[in-house]
């Protein structure tokens, strides 16, 4: 299955709209926070897809968790925005959060800097910001999950 991963849209949904239109088939959407209004936009416009979302540091609405774990096609993913895990200092909080939940991947945002690496056996994945990149183009992520394995890529599109 193919999963689109967004973070830090910060009120500008145009990047998500372009990404959704550009990707040829997908099965689920993840939004890693900031801001919750954009998650509701996804629910309203793409409600046919399973949607998983966590709250960011700029999200004050209830009803969503700050951290979550999900299982897709046998792969367990730890989702967080990142501010609860000290991601600006390093990966330790992400790795411990993933391991405590039996997850093989930690997905986060918050820094607006994409990252796609493996550390201590855990996939560390940040899709970057789909509207406010720290530098360069807006970015989003794609996960390809099959047979208990998870592939990942950051897409920096120019449309
Ligand atoms: Mn943030």
py3Dmol code that shows the C-alpha trace and the ligand (Angstrom):
import py3Dmol

protein = """\
ATOM      1  CA  UNK A   1       0.000   0.000   0.000  1.00  0.00           C
ATOM      2  CA  UNK A   2       1.028   3.573  -0.658  1.00  0.00           C
ATOM      3  CA  UNK A   3       0.723   6.212   2.050  1.00  0.00           C
ATOM      4  CA  UNK A   4       1.043   9.979   1.625  1.00  0.00           C
ATOM      5  CA  UNK A   5       2.718  11.737   4.544  1.00  0.00           C
ATOM      6  CA  UNK A   6       2.250  15.459   5.159  1.00  0.00           C
ATOM      7  CA  UNK A   7       3.337  17.780   7.927  1.00  0.00           C
ATOM      8  CA  UNK A   8       3.369  21.447   8.813  1.00  0.00           C
ATOM      9  CA  UNK A   9       0.959  22.691   6.172  1.00  0.00           C
ATOM     10  CA  UNK A  10       0.303  25.678   8.478  1.00  0.00           C
ATOM     11  CA  UNK A  11      -2.975  26.731   6.909  1.00  0.00           C
ATOM     12  CA  UNK A  12      -1.911  26.471   3.272  1.00  0.00           C
ATOM     13  CA  UNK A  13      -3.422  23.318   1.791  1.00  0.00           C
ATOM     14  CA  UNK A  14      -2.358  24.011  -1.802  1.00  0.00           C
ATOM     15  CA  UNK A  15       0.739  21.808  -1.516  1.00  0.00           C
ATOM     16  CA  UNK A  16      -1.291  18.870  -0.237  1.00  0.00           C
ATOM     17  CA  UNK A  17      -3.817  19.402  -3.004  1.00  0.00           C
ATOM     18  CA  UNK A  18      -1.070  19.341  -5.651  1.00  0.00           C
ATOM     19  CA  UNK A  19       0.594  16.293  -4.137  1.00  0.00           C
ATOM     20  CA  UNK A  20      -2.667  14.355  -3.937  1.00  0.00           C
ATOM     21  CA  UNK A  21      -3.415  15.210  -7.565  1.00  0.00           C
ATOM     22  CA  UNK A  22       0.101  14.271  -8.699  1.00  0.00           C
ATOM     23  CA  UNK A  23       0.508  10.899  -6.992  1.00  0.00           C
ATOM     24  CA  UNK A  24      -0.826   8.058  -9.036  1.00  0.00           C
ATOM     25  CA  UNK A  25      -2.911   6.113  -6.578  1.00  0.00           C
ATOM     26  CA  UNK A  26      -2.574   5.896  -2.824  1.00  0.00           C
ATOM     27  CA  UNK A  27      -4.339   4.160   0.026  1.00  0.00           C
ATOM     28  CA  UNK A  28      -4.048   6.335   3.131  1.00  0.00           C
ATOM     29  CA  UNK A  29      -2.946   9.765   4.358  1.00  0.00           C
ATOM     30  CA  UNK A  30      -0.902  10.728   7.413  1.00  0.00           C
ATOM     31  CA  UNK A  31      -0.672  14.314   8.722  1.00  0.00           C
ATOM     32  CA  UNK A  32       1.901  14.934  11.437  1.00  0.00           C
ATOM     33  CA  UNK A  33       0.470  18.160  12.824  1.00  0.00           C
ATOM     34  CA  UNK A  34       0.434  21.931  12.396  1.00  0.00           C
ATOM     35  CA  UNK A  35      -2.237  22.698  11.784  1.00  0.00           C
ATOM     36  CA  UNK A  36      -5.344  20.790  12.741  1.00  0.00           C
ATOM     37  CA  UNK A  37      -7.617  22.867  10.490  1.00  0.00           C
ATOM     38  CA  UNK A  38      -5.783  21.386   7.502  1.00  0.00           C
ATOM     39  CA  UNK A  39      -6.440  17.873   8.803  1.00  0.00           C
ATOM     40  CA  UNK A  40     -10.139  18.707   8.830  1.00  0.00           C
ATOM     41  CA  UNK A  41      -9.780  19.938   5.243  1.00  0.00           C
ATOM     42  CA  UNK A  42      -8.337  16.532   4.342  1.00  0.00           C
ATOM     43  CA  UNK A  43     -11.224  14.782   6.097  1.00  0.00           C
ATOM     44  CA  UNK A  44     -13.755  16.893   4.269  1.00  0.00           C
ATOM     45  CA  UNK A  45     -12.261  16.591   0.795  1.00  0.00           C
ATOM     46  CA  UNK A  46     -10.591  13.183   0.850  1.00  0.00           C
ATOM     47  CA  UNK A  47     -12.711  11.378   3.380  1.00  0.00           C
ATOM     48  CA  UNK A  48     -12.669   8.200   1.331  1.00  0.00           C
ATOM     49  CA  UNK A  49      -9.076   7.578   2.450  1.00  0.00           C
ATOM     50  CA  UNK A  50      -8.077   6.400   5.909  1.00  0.00           C
ATOM     51  CA  UNK A  51      -6.527   9.403   7.666  1.00  0.00           C
ATOM     52  CA  UNK A  52      -4.158   9.330  10.633  1.00  0.00           C
ATOM     53  CA  UNK A  53      -3.142  12.567  12.342  1.00  0.00           C
ATOM     54  CA  UNK A  54      -1.474  13.867  15.469  1.00  0.00           C
ATOM     55  CA  UNK A  55      -1.502  17.319  17.006  1.00  0.00           C
ATOM     56  CA  UNK A  56       1.329  19.784  16.480  1.00  0.00           C
ATOM     57  CA  UNK A  57       2.677  22.379  18.877  1.00  0.00           C
ATOM     58  CA  UNK A  58       0.363  24.947  17.268  1.00  0.00           C
ATOM     59  CA  UNK A  59      -2.721  22.729  17.592  1.00  0.00           C
ATOM     60  CA  UNK A  60      -4.977  23.258  20.561  1.00  0.00           C
ATOM     61  CA  UNK A  61      -8.072  21.367  19.519  1.00  0.00           C
ATOM     62  CA  UNK A  62      -9.029  18.173  21.236  1.00  0.00           C
ATOM     63  CA  UNK A  63      -9.951  14.931  19.627  1.00  0.00           C
ATOM     64  CA  UNK A  64      -6.567  13.932  18.292  1.00  0.00           C
ATOM     65  CA  UNK A  65      -3.605  12.476  20.113  1.00  0.00           C
ATOM     66  CA  UNK A  66      -0.200  14.132  20.430  1.00  0.00           C
ATOM     67  CA  UNK A  67       1.404  10.772  19.652  1.00  0.00           C
ATOM     68  CA  UNK A  68       0.022   7.627  18.097  1.00  0.00           C
ATOM     69  CA  UNK A  69       0.976   4.254  16.797  1.00  0.00           C
ATOM     70  CA  UNK A  70      -0.675   2.632  13.811  1.00  0.00           C
ATOM     71  CA  UNK A  71      -0.191  -0.642  11.990  1.00  0.00           C
ATOM     72  CA  UNK A  72      -0.425  -0.739   8.198  1.00  0.00           C
ATOM     73  CA  UNK A  73       0.078  -4.006   6.334  1.00  0.00           C
ATOM     74  CA  UNK A  74       2.063  -5.455   9.215  1.00  0.00           C
ATOM     75  CA  UNK A  75       4.317  -2.424   9.725  1.00  0.00           C
ATOM     76  CA  UNK A  76       3.938  -0.505  12.973  1.00  0.00           C
ATOM     77  CA  UNK A  77       4.532   3.241  12.712  1.00  0.00           C
ATOM     78  CA  UNK A  78       5.085   5.687  15.578  1.00  0.00           C
ATOM     79  CA  UNK A  79       3.553   9.079  14.726  1.00  0.00           C
ATOM     80  CA  UNK A  80       4.360  12.343  16.471  1.00  0.00           C
ATOM     81  CA  UNK A  81       4.786  15.968  15.545  1.00  0.00           C
ATOM     82  CA  UNK A  82       8.189  16.002  17.190  1.00  0.00           C
ATOM     83  CA  UNK A  83       8.038  18.742  19.828  1.00  0.00           C
ATOM     84  CA  UNK A  84       7.154  16.145  22.478  1.00  0.00           C
ATOM     85  CA  UNK A  85      10.267  14.170  21.538  1.00  0.00           C
ATOM     86  CA  UNK A  86      12.933  16.857  21.471  1.00  0.00           C
ATOM     87  CA  UNK A  87      13.622  16.351  17.778  1.00  0.00           C
ATOM     88  CA  UNK A  88      15.674  19.527  17.503  1.00  0.00           C
ATOM     89  CA  UNK A  89      18.249  17.901  19.820  1.00  0.00           C
ATOM     90  CA  UNK A  90      18.430  14.532  18.076  1.00  0.00           C
ATOM     91  CA  UNK A  91      16.721  11.242  17.400  1.00  0.00           C
ATOM     92  CA  UNK A  92      16.832   9.679  20.863  1.00  0.00           C
ATOM     93  CA  UNK A  93      13.257  10.576  21.749  1.00  0.00           C
ATOM     94  CA  UNK A  94      11.954   9.287  18.441  1.00  0.00           C
ATOM     95  CA  UNK A  95      13.828   6.006  18.748  1.00  0.00           C
ATOM     96  CA  UNK A  96      12.754   5.387  22.331  1.00  0.00           C
ATOM     97  CA  UNK A  97       9.142   6.250  21.461  1.00  0.00           C
ATOM     98  CA  UNK A  98       9.133   3.856  18.533  1.00  0.00           C
ATOM     99  CA  UNK A  99      10.793   1.038  20.479  1.00  0.00           C
ATOM    100  CA  UNK A 100       8.460   1.431  23.466  1.00  0.00           C
ATOM    101  CA  UNK A 101       5.539   0.877  21.094  1.00  0.00           C
ATOM    102  CA  UNK A 102       7.087  -1.962  19.130  1.00  0.00           C
ATOM    103  CA  UNK A 103       7.292   0.216  16.022  1.00  0.00           C
ATOM    104  CA  UNK A 104       9.912  -0.053  13.287  1.00  0.00           C
ATOM    105  CA  UNK A 105       9.500   3.534  12.109  1.00  0.00           C
ATOM    106  CA  UNK A 106       9.171   6.979  13.699  1.00  0.00           C
ATOM    107  CA  UNK A 107       7.443   9.654  11.630  1.00  0.00           C
ATOM    108  CA  UNK A 108       7.716  13.288  12.688  1.00  0.00           C
ATOM    109  CA  UNK A 109       7.626  16.855  11.412  1.00  0.00           C
ATOM    110  CA  UNK A 110       8.031  20.170  13.242  1.00  0.00           C
ATOM    111  CA  UNK A 111      11.487  21.075  11.916  1.00  0.00           C
ATOM    112  CA  UNK A 112      10.267  21.719   8.347  1.00  0.00           C
ATOM    113  CA  UNK A 113      13.391  19.858   7.234  1.00  0.00           C
ATOM    114  CA  UNK A 114      12.881  16.532   5.465  1.00  0.00           C
ATOM    115  CA  UNK A 115      14.739  13.476   6.693  1.00  0.00           C
ATOM    116  CA  UNK A 116      14.752   9.844   5.579  1.00  0.00           C
ATOM    117  CA  UNK A 117      17.273   7.684   7.385  1.00  0.00           C
ATOM    118  CA  UNK A 118      17.635   4.564   9.509  1.00  0.00           C
ATOM    119  CA  UNK A 119      19.131   4.738  12.992  1.00  0.00           C
ATOM    120  CA  UNK A 120      19.371   1.921  15.517  1.00  0.00           C
ATOM    121  CA  UNK A 121      17.149  -0.177  13.270  1.00  0.00           C
ATOM    122  CA  UNK A 122      14.355   2.425  13.248  1.00  0.00           C
ATOM    123  CA  UNK A 123      13.273   4.300  10.123  1.00  0.00           C
ATOM    124  CA  UNK A 124      13.417   8.007  10.994  1.00  0.00           C
ATOM    125  CA  UNK A 125      11.219   9.881   8.556  1.00  0.00           C
ATOM    126  CA  UNK A 126      10.253  13.544   8.296  1.00  0.00           C
ATOM    127  CA  UNK A 127       8.305  14.611   5.193  1.00  0.00           C
ATOM    128  CA  UNK A 128       9.329  18.252   5.680  1.00  0.00           C
ATOM    129  CA  UNK A 129       6.753  21.001   5.249  1.00  0.00           C
ATOM    130  CA  UNK A 130       4.342  20.948   2.336  1.00  0.00           C
ATOM    131  CA  UNK A 131       3.926  24.728   2.527  1.00  0.00           C
ATOM    132  CA  UNK A 132       6.746  26.330   4.506  1.00  0.00           C
ATOM    133  CA  UNK A 133      10.046  24.580   3.804  1.00  0.00           C
ATOM    134  CA  UNK A 134      13.112  25.768   5.677  1.00  0.00           C
ATOM    135  CA  UNK A 135      14.826  25.917   2.302  1.00  0.00           C
ATOM    136  CA  UNK A 136      14.089  24.884  -1.234  1.00  0.00           C
ATOM    137  CA  UNK A 137      10.837  23.389  -2.425  1.00  0.00           C
ATOM    138  CA  UNK A 138       7.868  22.268  -0.358  1.00  0.00           C
ATOM    139  CA  UNK A 139       8.099  18.548   0.322  1.00  0.00           C
ATOM    140  CA  UNK A 140       5.953  15.600   1.289  1.00  0.00           C
ATOM    141  CA  UNK A 141       6.558  11.907   1.873  1.00  0.00           C
ATOM    142  CA  UNK A 142       5.489   8.634   0.355  1.00  0.00           C
ATOM    143  CA  UNK A 143       5.672   5.294   2.149  1.00  0.00           C
ATOM    144  CA  UNK A 144       5.409   2.055   0.217  1.00  0.00           C
ATOM    145  CA  UNK A 145       4.412  -0.720   2.601  1.00  0.00           C
ATOM    146  CA  UNK A 146       4.312  -4.315   1.490  1.00  0.00           C
ATOM    147  CA  UNK A 147       4.920  -7.669   3.089  1.00  0.00           C
ATOM    148  CA  UNK A 148       5.844  -6.143   6.427  1.00  0.00           C
ATOM    149  CA  UNK A 149       8.493  -3.889   4.852  1.00  0.00           C
ATOM    150  CA  UNK A 150       8.345  -0.123   4.566  1.00  0.00           C
ATOM    151  CA  UNK A 151      10.027   1.880   1.818  1.00  0.00           C
ATOM    152  CA  UNK A 152      10.184   5.646   2.056  1.00  0.00           C
ATOM    153  CA  UNK A 153      10.899   8.660  -0.077  1.00  0.00           C
ATOM    154  CA  UNK A 154      10.751  12.425   0.326  1.00  0.00           C
ATOM    155  CA  UNK A 155       9.306  14.168  -2.716  1.00  0.00           C
ATOM    156  CA  UNK A 156      10.308  17.717  -3.528  1.00  0.00           C
ATOM    157  CA  UNK A 157       8.003  18.542  -6.326  1.00  0.00           C
ATOM    158  CA  UNK A 158       7.882  21.424  -8.759  1.00  0.00           C
ATOM    159  CA  UNK A 159       4.434  21.706 -10.258  1.00  0.00           C
TER     160      UNK A 159
END
"""
ligand_1 = """\
1
MN
Mn 5.500 22.510 14.731
"""
view = py3Dmol.view(width=600, height=400)
view.addModel(protein, "pdb")
view.setStyle({"model": 0}, {"cartoon": {"style": "trace"}})
view.addModel(ligand_1, "xyz")
view.setStyle({"model": 1}, {"stick": {}})
view.zoomTo()
view.show()
